[in-house]
Amino acid sequence: MSDYVPRLIRSIARGYRRLQQATPVLEAIRQNPDLGRIYAGFYHQLPLSLTTDPIRSIPRLFLRQSRYRHRAQHPGRYYFPDLEAKPWWPSDANSKMLVANTDVIAKEFNDIRSRTKTEESDITLVSAGNWLSFYLFGNGLKIEENCRLCPRTTEIVESLPLCERANGLVYFSVLVPGTCIKPHCGPLNTRIRYHLTIWEDEQAWMRVDAERRSWKRRECLVFDDSFEHEVQHHGRVARAVLLVDCWHPGLSMLEREWVERLYAGMDTM
């Protein structure tokens, strides 16, 4: 607890430096009336407008209601307050496309399942068991070698509105029995996450906000991972899904373009 204040100060300073790095992008966003919702957003706990309009922005640091609007939604990196927010989303054209291609995707997963591995970035979230992954898209990049091993899956997901250049991911995710993933929130609220079921066990479940759901064959769970969520697997067989991140449907094409530019501008530091 004694180092909390110094760590908070360092975090704020780091966030402010990143905002300064993105100042040209933020200035362009400020001047476009169609991008007002982005301009009203937050990077960590700092208003995105802090570097271009500090006098008006500083008071927002102390107004909690101007940050997270929902009790369980706390994205840890970027937050755009005006987007529709709900933990679970209904089936849509994206989920129907994935479900319609379950057999093709499952076949390619079975071909590469021995290549799944534990990702270092996931280790801190796992309190028990093991979480294995095989990435097709990550860190803003298409992983060409892996995509060549799953050509049909790659073709299918590339037909969807992927947000890969704005912290979107596409990967096969495997949980062995006994695995528990700690409660956590995703880093941003500009994406909607899809889980296409490949292998299921009725004793494996995911909680998003207050509601638990389990994976079922030929179904796709659709949720906003900026809400607190956790996973527990108390069954006997592995659970496997294809995880796909798509743009939040509330963002216009223009907003998506500038969100990508904003992320790229901040991620150069």
Order of alpha helices (4+ residues) and beta strands (2+ residues): alpha-alpha-alpha-beta-beta-alpha-beta-alpha-alpha-alpha-beta-beta-beta-alpha-alpha-beta-beta-beta-beta-beta-beta-beta-beta-alpha
